[in-house]
Amino acid sequence: MPEGPEVECTRLSLRRFEGKKIVKIELTKLSQKYKKYEGKQKIFDVFIGKTITKIERKGKFLIWNFDFSKVILNHLGMSGHWIISEGADVPTQIIHPKIKILFKNENKIAIFEDARNFGQFRIYDTYQDVINYLPIRNLGSNGLKVPFPQEAFAEKLKLKKNANKEIGRILLDQTLIAGIGNIYKSEALALAKINPLRLVKKLKPEEIERLGFSISIILHKAVDSMGSSIQSFRTFTGEEGSAQKWHKVYAKAGIDCESCGNEIIRIVQDKRSTFYCEKCQV
């Protein structure tokens, strides 16, 4: 699933369309095979002639704002990504297009491709309705915020309910820090040299501070690398991101640690894979 950095890369790519007037948000023929899109073209026709004023990110969500009250909430799901293409037609190499957006006085279109169909592109009557949507309302601090919200991060970790949780589990809680997923959880813990099985109550203040800095470093490095293309994520050109090239532990079970030569191991926490070096991470 695309994590915060991949969604941020997507937002930065789509910013070229801010200020552009929509000719049409077109639900593709393929999309009509799925209930969430079936027969809903007329609902999206309300955006004809409207201008995109801002595309923002909250956690792993994109919020599309327009020059009238309605808002679109977009989640990439497990495999979704946006591609910017020349001309008015979907290129034949894009085999799972669900949405195509055409713009006035623009020779490029935006295409939402979503092979596994877990993505969302939902209309809300107002921006406040989106903010009140529970997964948005409960989001923690933005992990890409500069400077990193170290104090808020530490305070939430110290809550009584978190004391006996493994740090490798709680980092996936979007109410703690928004935008961290499996990949960057493993990489941040590796950089901070913290074992994912450590209980939160056992972490020293300096370790929590080091972890916060590590989260920030890893997330920003991922954005600079245009995200991680482990399975399906692609950049707006349809090419792979390059963050996976510098991963130290993620998906490297059985491979020797670059720092100590010890074998990277994989464990399962809350049905999700975590990768780490038990020698370097204590």
FENRA-V599810 format. One record per backbone hydrogen bond with DSSP energy under -0.5 kcal/mol. NH is the residue of the N-H (numbers start at 1). CO is the residue of the C=O. If there is no record, write none. Layout:
# FENRA-V599810
<<NH:CO> <NH:CO>>
This chain:
# FENRA-V599810
<<2:77> <4:179> <6:3> <7:3> <8:4> <9:5> <10:6> <11:7> <12:8> <13:9> <14:10> <15:11> <16:13> <17:14> <18:15> <19:52> <20:17> <22:50> <23:102> <24:102> <26:24> <26:100> <27:25> <28:26> <28:98> <32:28> <32:29> <33:30> <34:31> <37:34> <38:34> <40:37> <44:40> <45:41> <46:43> <47:44> <48:45> <49:22> <50:47> <52:20> <53:51> <53:65> <54:65> <56:54> <56:63> <58:61> <61:58> <62:74> <63:56> <64:62> <64:72> <65:54> <65:63> <66:68> <66:70> <67:51> <71:124> <72:64> <73:122> <74:62> <74:72> <75:120> <76:60> <80:76> <81:113> <83:111> <84:236> <85:83> <85:109> <87:107> <94:91> <95:93> <98:112> <99:112> <100:26> <101:110> <102:24> <102:100> <104:21> <106:103> <109:85> <110:101> <111:83> <112:99> <113:81> <113:111> <114:96> <120:75> <122:73> <124:71> <130:126> <131:127> <132:128> <133:129> <133:130> <136:133> <137:133> <138:134> <139:136> <140:174> <141:176> <143:141> <143:178> <145:142> <150:148> <153:149> <154:150> <155:151> <156:152> <157:153> <158:154> <159:156> <162:159> <163:159> <163:160> <165:162> <167:198> <168:196> <169:166> <170:166> <171:167> <172:169> <173:170> <174:172> <176:173> <177:173> <178:141> <180:177> <185:181> <186:182> <187:183> <188:184> <189:185> <190:186> <191:187> <192:188> <193:189> <193:190> <194:189> <198:195> <200:165> <201:163> <202:199> <203:200> <207:204> <208:204> <209:205> <210:206> <211:207> <212:208> <213:209> <214:210> <215:211> <216:212> <217:213> <218:214> <219:215> <220:216> <221:217> <222:218> <223:219> <224:220> <225:221> <226:223> <227:222> <230:228> <235:239> <238:235> <242:225> <243:227> <245:242> <246:243> <247:243> <252:249> <254:264> <255:252> <257:262> <261:257> <264:255> <265:276> <267:274> <269:267> <269:272> <272:269> <274:267> <276:265> <278:276> <281:277> <282:193> <282:280>>
